Amino acid sequence: MGISNLIALLSGVALFLFGMTLMGDGLKKVAGNKLELVLYKLSGSPLKGVLLGTGVTAIIQSSSATSVMVVGFVNSGMMQVKQAIGIVMGAILGTSVTGWIICLSSLEGGAGWVSLLSTSTLTGIVAVAGIILRMFCKHQTKRHVGDILLGFAVLMFGMQAMSSSVAPLQESETFLGLLTTFSNPILGILVGLVFTCVLQSASAAVGILQALAATGVITFSVAYPLVMGIAVGAAMPVLLSSLGANVNGKRTAFVYLLIDVLGAVIWGVLFYGANALLHFSFLDMTMSAVSIAFLNTLFRFATVLILTPFIGMLERQICRLFRDTEPAGPEKEDFARLEARFIEHPAVAIEQCRQALCNMALEAKANLEDAYYLIGNYQEKQFQFIAQREDIIDKYEDKLGSYLIKLTGKELSEQQNKDVTKFLHAIGDVERIGDHAMNIAECAKEIAEKNIVFSEEATRELNTMFAAVQEITYNAITAFTTGDLELAYRIEPLEELIDSLCDEMKLHHVDRLQRGICQLTQGFVFNDLLTNYERVADHCSNLAVAMIELESDSFDTHEYLISLKKVRSHSFDQYYEDYRKKFSLPEV
């Protein structure tokens, strides 16, 4: 085998890997980016996890991609380690599907129309169909189908290139002598392991073994330990992905290696122990691409079958190996949701952003309420707690904003684009609600330090105003977190009422100052509180308007606001009056 054959082999490997990636990405996109959410939501039991892991890996053609995704789920707290073990087992089994696809490269056509069944003809037809769909179709789904077909064609060309490049090896005495050493179980497993670690793909390693089998020089005694070593080596990309993950992420990554090592030990000891007693006659059987695909699938299936009942035991052992010494706080768990691994899986990333943003909104709402109750009941410890929570809200804004910006660089569906836009609008308004809550807390501190006491009338107005602000904040955050459009439409009328009340209350306070009921120092703080309440209502309105604008098919923001401010319908007037009665307010 000369240098030209080696270059041809490497070229074939490159085409094979690229084709497999292109085909897997296309399949995933045609599925509508739902595979990740299905994997997350439907993996409640070990058996479901195994079946889902197998199915998803068979579609995206990569056990490493599935397992890395699951490491992200566990690292972000979305999934328990026990759930992840079942999915990892399914991924280990599902990756064997690629070997059966490769078997298509061994098809040979006959004469006449039967020649259409040959690999070269089939690959050519698929490639032409793929490039037509990819270049001339405007619909995204059809273009992704074109990617699938092109990926399949490139994979087949890569397999043919590998088979052609290794054909001279069947006449090489040196190579044949080297193969006999691989029949040593330990050496064969080590070679398969190292080879897969270098390629970073078990499917590619099995594909090269199938290409070598086409020369007729691979026997069962050589193939079996190599297949076991390839399975163990496939854990390397998953282990690398766990660098920087938390302890549960590391546990999930390591369990991939543990399962494959246990499989190699169990079936290696049983097989070679039985062979020492029975002397199997099929060890010298020549392997084909089909028989290698079958051996690979059988080994993985047997490993998953025997270990599935012991998932609980595996979890306990892996937890003993990786002990959790630093329990994370609630905010760290929320920030862990924004996993960098999920950027490649927008459906999951958007769902994680939604949950993190909901938690951010709840933190802002809690700060607002705590700040209000600090008025007249000031405690420095509580003030510091509010300040700390405000810092957390600011961190939410920074992390969510950066994460969403990264998401905009990915291919998103129309609904996903709407969600990302809505979230980018929302994080600014939620953060500003948190800022105004901090301002209110600072007003409470000033009231305590200066011993400011409001008149009974001013106190009643402030309480009334906060009741309305509390109502609009609750409605806005509930509407946003639950996607309730009907509730979102009820926000603006209350915001209009709060604006009117705020203006009226400021006039009332000026009147009290003129009559000497209130002092100037009280007036400054009173106005600051009203202004902050009014700003909170404005940001709640922004949340609702952004939500309505992006969720409704036909919505005009300008017309909506004009209709509320200038053309109040009977229903709006009635709703306005309902709120006035609810808070026992005089006519403004």
C-alpha positions as CSV (number, residue, x, y, z in Angstrom):
1,M,0.0,0.0,0.0
2,G,1.7,3.2,-1.2
3,I,1.4,6.8,-0.2
4,S,-1.3,7.4,-2.8
5,N,-3.5,4.6,-1.3
6,L,-3.0,6.2,2.2
7,I,-4.1,9.6,0.9
8,A,-7.1,8.0,-0.8
9,L,-8.0,6.2,2.5
10,L,-7.8,9.5,4.4
11,S,-9.9,11.2,1.8
12,G,-12.5,8.5,2.0
13,V,-12.6,8.9,5.8
14,A,-13.0,12.6,5.4
15,L,-15.9,12.2,2.9
16,F,-17.5,9.5,5.1
17,L,-17.4,11.7,8.3
18,F,-18.7,14.8,6.4
19,G,-21.5,12.8,4.7
20,M,-22.5,11.3,8.0
21,T,-22.6,14.8,9.6
22,L,-24.5,16.3,6.7
23,M,-27.1,13.5,6.7
24,G,-27.6,13.6,10.4
25,D,-28.0,17.4,10.5
26,G,-30.5,17.3,7.7
27,L,-32.5,14.6,9.4
28,K,-32.6,16.6,12.6
29,K,-33.7,19.7,10.8
30,V,-36.5,17.9,8.9
31,A,-37.7,16.7,12.3
32,G,-38.2,20.3,13.2
33,N,-35.7,20.5,16.0
34,K,-38.2,18.6,18.1
35,L,-36.0,15.6,18.8
36,E,-34.2,17.2,21.7
37,L,-37.4,18.2,23.5
38,V,-38.9,14.7,22.9
39,L,-35.7,13.3,24.4
40,Y,-36.0,15.5,27.4
41,K,-39.8,15.3,28.0
42,L,-40.4,11.6,27.3
43,S,-37.5,9.9,29.1
44,G,-39.4,9.3,32.3
45,S,-38.5,5.6,32.8
46,P,-35.3,3.6,32.0
47,L,-37.0,1.7,29.2
48,K,-38.4,4.8,27.6
49,G,-34.9,6.4,27.9
50,V,-33.3,3.4,26.1
51,L,-35.9,3.4,23.3
52,L,-35.7,7.2,22.8
53,G,-31.9,7.2,22.9
54,T,-31.9,4.5,20.3
55,G,-34.3,6.3,18.0
56,V,-32.8,9.8,18.3
57,T,-29.3,8.4,17.7
58,A,-30.4,6.4,14.7
59,I,-31.8,9.6,13.2
60,I,-28.9,12.0,13.9
61,Q,-26.3,9.2,13.3
62,S,-24.1,10.0,16.2
63,S,-24.1,8.5,19.7
64,S,-21.7,11.2,20.8
65,A,-24.1,14.0,19.8
66,T,-26.9,12.4,21.7
67,S,-24.8,11.7,24.8
68,V,-23.3,15.2,24.7
69,M,-26.8,16.6,24.6
70,V,-27.8,14.5,27.6
71,V,-24.7,15.7,29.5
72,G,-26.0,19.2,28.9
73,F,-29.5,18.2,30.2
74,V,-28.1,16.8,33.4
75,N,-25.6,19.6,33.8
76,S,-28.4,22.2,33.6
77,G,-30.6,20.3,36.0
78,M,-33.3,19.4,33.4
79,M,-32.7,15.7,33.8
80,Q,-31.6,13.3,36.5
81,V,-28.5,11.0,36.2
82,K,-30.8,7.9,36.3
83,Q,-32.8,9.1,33.3
84,A,-29.6,10.0,31.4
85,I,-28.2,6.5,31.9
86,G,-31.1,4.9,29.9
87,I,-30.7,7.4,27.1
88,V,-26.9,6.8,26.9
89,M,-27.6,3.1,26.7
90,G,-30.0,3.8,23.8
91,A,-27.4,6.0,22.1
92,I,-24.8,3.2,22.4
93,L,-27.2,0.8,20.6
94,G,-28.6,3.4,18.1
95,T,-25.2,4.2,16.6
96,S,-25.0,0.7,15.1
97,V,-27.6,1.7,12.5
98,T,-24.8,3.5,10.6
99,G,-23.1,0.2,9.9
100,W,-26.2,-1.1,8.2
101,I,-26.4,2.0,6.0
102,I,-22.8,1.3,5.0
103,C,-23.8,-2.2,3.9
104,L,-25.6,-0.6,1.0
105,S,-22.1,0.1,-0.5
106,S,-21.7,-3.6,-1.0
107,L,-24.7,-3.8,-3.4
108,E,-23.7,-5.0,-6.8
109,G,-25.9,-4.6,-9.9
110,G,-26.3,-7.2,-12.7
111,A,-27.1,-6.7,-16.3
112,G,-29.7,-4.5,-17.8
113,W,-32.1,-2.7,-15.5
114,V,-30.8,-4.6,-12.5
115,S,-27.6,-2.5,-12.8
116,L,-29.7,0.4,-11.4
117,L,-29.4,-1.4,-8.0
118,S,-25.6,-1.0,-8.0
119,T,-24.1,1.3,-5.4
120,S,-22.5,3.7,-7.9
121,T,-25.8,4.1,-9.8
122,L,-27.9,4.5,-6.7
123,T,-25.4,7.0,-5.2
124,G,-25.4,9.0,-8.4
125,I,-29.2,9.2,-8.5
126,V,-29.4,10.2,-4.9
127,A,-26.7,12.9,-5.4
128,V,-28.4,14.4,-8.4
129,A,-31.8,14.5,-6.5
130,G,-30.1,16.0,-3.5
131,I,-28.3,18.8,-5.4
132,I,-31.6,19.7,-7.2
133,L,-33.5,20.0,-4.0
134,R,-30.6,21.9,-2.3
135,M,-30.1,24.5,-5.1
136,F,-33.5,25.0,-6.7
137,C,-36.0,24.7,-3.9
138,K,-36.8,27.7,-1.7
139,H,-38.8,25.8,1.0
140,Q,-36.4,25.0,3.9
141,T,-37.7,21.5,4.5
142,K,-37.1,20.5,0.9
143,R,-33.6,22.0,1.1
144,H,-32.9,19.9,4.3
145,V,-34.2,16.8,2.5
146,G,-31.6,17.7,-0.2
147,D,-28.9,17.8,2.5
148,I,-30.0,14.3,3.7
149,L,-29.6,12.9,0.2
150,L,-26.3,14.7,-0.4
151,G,-25.0,13.5,2.9
152,F,-26.0,9.9,2.0
153,A,-24.3,10.2,-1.4
154,V,-21.1,11.7,0.1
155,L,-21.0,8.9,2.7
156,M,-21.3,6.3,0.0
157,F,-18.6,7.9,-2.1
158,G,-16.4,8.0,1.0
159,M,-17.0,4.3,1.7
160,Q,-16.2,3.4,-1.9
161,A,-13.0,5.5,-1.7
162,M,-12.0,3.7,1.5
163,S,-12.7,0.2,0.0
164,S,-10.7,1.0,-3.2
165,S,-7.8,2.4,-1.2
166,V,-7.4,-0.7,1.0
167,A,-7.9,-3.2,-1.8
168,P,-4.1,-3.7,-2.3
169,L,-3.8,-4.8,1.4
170,Q,-5.2,-8.3,0.6
171,E,-1.9,-9.1,-1.1
172,S,0.3,-7.6,1.5
173,E,2.0,-10.2,3.7
174,T,3.0,-7.6,6.2
175,F,-0.6,-6.5,6.7
176,L,-1.9,-10.0,6.9
177,G,0.7,-10.8,9.6
178,L,-0.3,-7.6,11.5
179,L,-3.9,-8.7,11.4
180,T,-3.1,-12.0,13.1
181,T,-1.8,-10.1,16.1
182,F,-5.1,-8.3,16.4
183,S,-6.8,-11.6,17.2
184,N,-5.2,-11.2,20.6
185,P,-8.1,-9.9,22.6
186,I,-6.3,-7.3,24.7
187,L,-4.2,-6.0,21.7
188,G,-7.3,-5.9,19.5
189,I,-9.4,-4.0,22.0
190,L,-6.5,-1.5,22.6
191,V,-6.1,-0.9,18.8
192,G,-9.9,-0.4,18.3
193,L,-10.0,1.9,21.3
194,V,-7.0,4.1,20.2
195,F,-8.2,4.2,16.5
196,T,-11.7,5.4,17.6
197,C,-10.2,8.0,20.0
198,V,-8.2,9.4,17.1
199,L,-11.2,9.5,14.6
200,Q,-13.6,10.7,17.3
201,S,-16.3,8.5,15.7
202,A,-17.3,4.9,16.3
203,S,-19.3,4.9,13.1
204,A,-16.2,5.9,11.1
205,A,-14.1,3.2,12.8
206,V,-16.7,0.5,12.0
207,G,-16.9,1.9,8.4
208,I,-13.2,1.5,7.9
209,L,-13.4,-2.1,9.4
210,Q,-16.2,-2.8,6.9
211,A,-14.0,-1.4,4.1
212,L,-11.2,-3.7,5.1
213,A,-13.6,-6.6,5.3
214,A,-14.3,-6.1,1.6
215,T,-10.8,-7.3,0.9
216,G,-11.6,-10.7,2.4
217,V,-8.8,-10.6,5.0
218,I,-10.8,-9.8,8.2
219,T,-11.8,-12.9,10.2
220,F,-14.1,-13.1,13.2
221,S,-11.2,-13.5,15.6
222,V,-9.8,-10.1,14.4
223,A,-13.2,-8.3,14.1
224,Y,-14.6,-9.2,17.6
225,P,-11.9,-7.5,19.8
226,L,-11.7,-4.6,17.4
227,V,-15.5,-4.0,17.7
228,M,-15.3,-4.1,21.5
229,G,-12.4,-1.6,21.4
230,I,-14.3,0.7,19.0
231,A,-17.2,0.7,21.5
232,V,-15.0,1.7,24.4
233,G,-13.2,4.4,22.3
234,A,-16.5,6.0,21.4
235,A,-16.7,7.4,24.9
236,M,-13.8,9.8,24.3
237,P,-15.8,12.7,22.7
238,V,-18.4,12.5,25.5
239,L,-15.7,12.6,28.2
240,L,-14.2,15.6,26.5
241,S,-17.6,17.4,26.5
242,S,-17.9,17.0,30.2
243,L,-14.9,19.3,30.9
244,G,-16.2,22.3,32.8
245,A,-19.5,20.5,33.6
246,N,-20.8,20.1,37.1
247,V,-20.5,16.9,39.0
248,N,-23.7,15.4,37.6
249,G,-22.6,16.3,34.0
250,K,-19.3,14.4,34.7
251,R,-21.2,11.4,36.1
252,T,-23.3,11.2,32.9
253,A,-20.3,11.4,30.6
254,F,-18.4,8.8,32.6
255,V,-21.3,6.4,32.6
256,Y,-20.9,6.1,28.8
257,L,-17.4,4.8,29.3
258,L,-18.5,2.6,32.2
259,I,-21.2,0.9,30.2
260,D,-18.9,0.1,27.2
261,V,-16.1,-1.1,29.5
262,L,-18.5,-3.4,31.4
263,G,-19.8,-4.7,28.0
264,A,-16.3,-5.4,26.8
265,V,-15.4,-7.1,30.1
266,I,-18.6,-9.2,30.4
267,W,-18.8,-10.4,26.8
268,G,-15.0,-10.7,26.4
269,V,-14.6,-12.9,29.5
270,L,-17.7,-15.0,28.6
271,F,-16.8,-15.4,25.0
272,Y,-13.1,-16.2,25.4
273,G,-13.8,-18.3,28.5
274,A,-16.3,-20.4,26.5
275,N,-13.9,-20.6,23.5
276,A,-11.2,-22.1,25.8
277,L,-13.6,-24.9,26.6
278,L,-15.5,-25.3,23.4
279,H,-13.0,-24.2,20.7
280,F,-15.4,-22.3,18.4
281,S,-14.9,-23.2,14.8
282,F,-16.2,-19.9,13.4
283,L,-13.2,-17.8,14.6
284,D,-11.5,-18.1,11.2
285,M,-14.7,-17.2,9.3
286,T,-14.2,-14.4,6.8
287,M,-16.2,-11.4,7.7
288,S,-18.2,-9.2,5.2
289,A,-19.6,-5.7,5.7
290,V,-22.9,-7.2,6.6
291,S,-21.5,-9.6,9.2
292,I,-19.5,-6.9,10.8
293,A,-22.6,-4.7,11.0
294,F,-24.5,-7.6,12.6
295,L,-21.6,-8.3,15.1
296,N,-21.5,-4.6,16.1
297,T,-25.2,-4.4,16.6
298,L,-25.4,-7.7,18.5
299,F,-22.5,-6.7,20.9
300,R,-24.2,-3.4,21.6
301,F,-27.7,-4.9,22.0
302,A,-26.4,-7.6,24.4
303,T,-24.6,-5.0,26.5
304,V,-27.7,-2.8,26.8
305,L,-29.9,-5.8,27.4
306,I,-27.9,-7.2,30.3
307,L,-27.2,-3.8,31.9
308,T,-30.6,-2.1,31.7
309,P,-32.0,-3.9,34.8
310,F,-29.0,-2.5,36.8
311,I,-29.4,1.2,35.9
312,G,-30.1,2.0,39.6
313,M,-26.9,0.2,40.6
314,L,-24.9,2.0,37.9
315,E,-26.2,5.3,39.2
316,R,-25.2,4.5,42.8
317,Q,-21.7,3.5,41.7
318,I,-21.1,6.5,39.5
319,C,-22.3,8.8,42.4
320,R,-19.7,7.1,44.7
321,L,-17.0,7.8,42.1
322,F,-18.0,11.4,41.7
323,R,-19.1,12.9,45.0
324,D,-21.0,16.2,45.1
325,T,-19.1,18.3,47.7
326,E,-20.5,21.8,46.7
327,P,-24.3,22.0,46.4
328,A,-25.2,24.9,44.1
329,G,-27.5,27.7,45.1
330,P,-30.9,28.3,43.3
331,E,-29.5,31.1,41.1
332,K,-26.5,29.0,40.0
333,E,-29.0,26.2,39.0
334,D,-30.9,28.7,36.9
335,F,-27.7,30.0,35.2
336,A,-26.7,26.4,34.5
337,R,-29.8,26.1,32.4
338,L,-28.1,28.3,29.8
339,E,-25.9,25.5,28.6
340,A,-23.5,26.3,25.7
341,R,-24.2,22.7,24.4
342,F,-27.8,23.7,23.7
343,I,-27.0,26.4,21.3
344,E,-26.8,23.7,18.6
345,H,-30.3,22.6,19.6
346,P,-32.5,25.7,19.5
347,A,-35.7,24.1,20.6
348,V,-34.0,23.1,23.9
349,A,-32.1,26.4,24.2
350,I,-35.3,28.4,23.8
351,E,-37.2,26.4,26.4
352,Q,-34.3,26.9,28.8
353,C,-34.3,30.6,28.2
354,R,-38.1,30.7,28.8
355,Q,-37.7,29.0,32.2
356,A,-34.7,31.2,33.2
357,L,-36.6,34.3,32.1
358,C,-39.7,33.2,34.1
359,N,-37.5,32.8,37.2
360,M,-35.9,36.2,36.5
361,A,-39.4,37.8,36.4
362,L,-40.4,36.1,39.6
363,E,-37.3,37.4,41.3
364,A,-38.1,40.9,40.1
365,K,-41.7,40.6,41.4
366,A,-40.5,39.3,44.8
367,N,-38.1,42.2,45.1
368,L,-40.8,44.7,44.3
369,E,-43.1,43.3,47.0
370,D,-40.2,43.1,49.6
371,A,-39.2,46.6,48.8
372,Y,-42.8,47.9,49.4
373,Y,-43.1,46.2,52.7
374,L,-39.8,47.7,53.8
375,I,-41.6,51.1,53.9
376,G,-42.5,51.7,57.5
377,N,-40.8,48.5,58.5
378,Y,-37.2,49.1,57.5
379,Q,-34.6,46.5,58.3
380,E,-31.0,46.8,57.1
381,K,-30.7,43.0,56.7
382,Q,-33.8,42.9,54.4
383,F,-32.4,45.9,52.4
384,Q,-29.2,44.0,51.8
385,F,-31.1,40.9,50.7
386,I,-33.0,43.0,48.2
387,A,-29.7,44.5,46.9
388,Q,-28.3,41.0,46.5
389,R,-31.3,39.8,44.6
390,E,-31.0,42.9,42.4
391,D,-27.5,41.8,41.5
392,I,-28.8,38.4,40.6
393,I,-31.4,40.0,38.3
394,D,-28.7,41.9,36.6
395,K,-26.7,38.7,36.0
396,Y,-29.8,37.1,34.6
397,E,-30.1,40.0,32.1
398,D,-26.4,39.7,31.1
399,K,-26.4,35.9,30.7
400,L,-29.8,35.7,29.0
401,G,-29.0,38.5,26.6
402,S,-25.7,37.0,25.6
403,Y,-27.2,33.5,25.2
404,L,-30.1,34.8,23.1
405,I,-27.8,36.8,20.8
406,K,-25.8,33.5,20.2
407,L,-29.1,31.8,19.3
408,T,-29.9,34.4,16.7
409,G,-26.9,33.1,14.7
410,K,-28.5,29.7,14.3
411,E,-31.2,28.6,11.8
412,L,-34.5,29.1,13.6
413,S,-38.1,28.4,12.6
414,E,-40.5,31.3,12.3
415,Q,-42.0,30.5,15.8
416,Q,-38.5,30.2,17.3
417,N,-37.5,33.6,15.9
418,K,-40.7,35.1,17.5
419,D,-39.8,33.5,20.8
420,V,-36.2,34.8,20.8
421,T,-37.4,38.3,19.8
422,K,-40.0,38.3,22.6
423,F,-37.4,37.2,25.1
424,L,-34.9,39.9,24.1
425,H,-37.7,42.5,24.5
426,A,-38.7,41.1,27.8
427,I,-35.4,40.8,29.6
428,G,-34.9,44.6,29.5
429,D,-38.3,45.4,30.9
430,V,-38.0,42.7,33.7
431,E,-34.5,44.1,34.6
432,R,-35.9,47.6,34.8
433,I,-38.7,46.4,37.1
434,G,-36.0,45.1,39.4
435,D,-34.2,48.4,39.2
436,H,-37.3,50.3,40.3
437,A,-37.8,47.8,43.1
438,M,-34.3,48.7,44.3
439,N,-35.2,52.4,44.0
440,I,-38.3,51.8,46.2
441,A,-36.1,50.1,48.8
442,E,-33.8,53.1,48.8
443,C,-36.8,55.3,49.4
444,A,-37.7,53.1,52.3
445,K,-34.2,53.5,53.7
446,E,-34.4,57.3,53.4
447,I,-37.8,57.3,55.1
448,A,-36.3,55.3,58.0
449,E,-33.1,57.4,58.3
450,K,-35.0,60.7,58.2
451,N,-37.9,59.5,60.4
452,I,-40.4,60.6,57.7
453,V,-44.1,59.9,58.5
454,F,-46.8,60.3,55.9
455,S,-50.2,61.7,56.6
456,E,-53.1,59.2,56.8
457,E,-54.4,60.4,53.4
458,A,-50.9,60.0,51.7
459,T,-50.5,56.6,53.3
460,R,-53.8,55.5,51.9
461,E,-53.0,56.7,48.4
462,L,-49.6,55.0,48.5
463,N,-51.2,51.7,49.6
464,T,-53.9,52.0,46.9
465,M,-51.2,52.7,44.2
466,F,-49.1,49.8,45.3
467,A,-52.2,47.5,45.2
468,A,-52.7,48.5,41.5
469,V,-49.0,48.1,40.8
470,Q,-49.0,44.7,42.5
471,E,-52.0,43.7,40.4
472,I,-50.5,44.8,37.1
473,T,-47.1,43.1,37.9
474,Y,-48.8,39.9,38.8
475,N,-50.9,39.9,35.6
476,A,-48.0,40.9,33.3
477,I,-45.7,38.2,34.7
478,T,-48.4,35.5,34.7
479,A,-49.4,36.4,31.2
480,F,-45.8,36.2,30.0
481,T,-44.9,33.0,31.8
482,T,-48.1,31.1,30.8
483,G,-48.5,32.7,27.3
484,D,-52.0,33.9,28.3
485,L,-52.9,36.4,25.5
486,E,-56.3,37.2,27.0
487,L,-54.7,38.3,30.3
488,A,-52.1,40.3,28.3
489,Y,-54.8,42.4,26.7
490,R,-56.0,43.4,30.2
491,I,-52.7,45.0,31.1
492,E,-52.9,48.2,29.2
493,P,-56.2,49.4,30.7
494,L,-54.8,49.0,34.2
495,E,-51.6,50.8,33.1
496,E,-53.8,53.7,31.9
497,L,-55.6,53.8,35.3
498,I,-52.2,53.8,37.2
499,D,-51.0,56.7,35.1
500,S,-54.2,58.7,35.8
501,L,-54.0,57.9,39.5
502,C,-50.4,58.9,39.7
503,D,-51.0,62.3,38.1
504,E,-54.0,62.8,40.4
505,M,-52.2,61.7,43.6
506,K,-49.3,64.1,42.8
507,L,-51.8,67.0,42.6
508,H,-53.4,65.8,45.9
509,H,-50.0,65.9,47.5
510,V,-49.2,69.4,46.3
511,D,-52.5,70.5,47.8
512,R,-51.6,68.9,51.1
513,L,-48.2,70.6,51.0
514,Q,-49.9,74.0,50.4
515,R,-52.3,73.3,53.3
516,G,-49.4,72.3,55.6
517,I,-50.6,68.8,56.1
518,C,-47.4,67.4,54.6
519,Q,-43.8,68.7,54.6
520,L,-41.4,69.2,51.7
521,T,-39.2,66.3,52.8
522,Q,-42.2,64.0,52.6
523,G,-43.1,65.4,49.2
524,F,-39.8,64.4,47.6
525,V,-40.0,60.8,48.8
526,F,-43.8,60.6,47.9
527,N,-43.1,61.7,44.4
528,D,-40.2,59.3,44.0
529,L,-42.4,56.4,45.1
530,L,-45.2,57.3,42.7
531,T,-42.7,57.8,39.9
532,N,-41.2,54.3,40.5
533,Y,-44.7,52.7,40.7
534,E,-45.6,54.4,37.4
535,R,-42.4,53.2,35.7
536,V,-43.1,49.6,36.9
537,A,-46.5,49.8,35.3
538,D,-45.0,51.1,32.1
539,H,-42.6,48.1,31.9
540,C,-45.5,45.7,32.6
541,S,-47.3,47.3,29.7
542,N,-44.2,46.9,27.5
543,L,-44.1,43.2,28.3
544,A,-47.8,42.7,27.4
545,V,-47.6,44.7,24.2
546,A,-44.5,42.8,23.0
547,M,-46.2,39.6,23.8
548,I,-49.4,40.5,21.9
549,E,-47.5,41.9,19.0
550,L,-45.4,38.7,18.5
551,E,-48.1,36.2,19.3
552,S,-51.0,37.7,17.4
553,D,-51.2,37.2,13.6
554,S,-52.5,40.7,13.0
555,F,-51.6,43.3,15.5
556,D,-50.7,47.0,15.1
557,T,-49.1,48.4,18.2
558,H,-49.9,52.0,17.3
559,E,-53.6,51.3,16.6
560,Y,-53.8,49.3,19.8
561,L,-52.5,52.2,22.0
562,I,-54.6,54.8,20.1
563,S,-57.7,52.7,20.7
564,L,-57.0,52.6,24.4
565,K,-56.1,56.2,24.9
566,K,-58.5,58.0,22.6
567,V,-61.3,55.7,21.5
568,R,-62.3,53.9,24.7
569,S,-65.0,51.4,24.0
570,H,-67.8,50.6,26.4
571,S,-66.0,47.4,27.4
572,F,-62.9,49.3,28.2
573,D,-64.8,51.9,30.2
574,Q,-66.5,49.1,32.1
575,Y,-63.2,47.4,32.8
576,Y,-61.7,50.8,33.9
577,E,-64.6,51.2,36.3
578,D,-64.3,47.6,37.6
579,Y,-60.7,48.4,38.7
580,R,-61.8,51.7,40.3
581,K,-64.4,49.8,42.4
582,K,-61.9,47.1,43.2
583,F,-59.5,49.6,44.8
584,S,-62.2,51.8,46.2
585,L,-61.0,54.8,44.2
586,P,-62.8,58.1,43.8
587,E,-63.6,59.4,40.4
588,V,-60.5,61.0,38.8
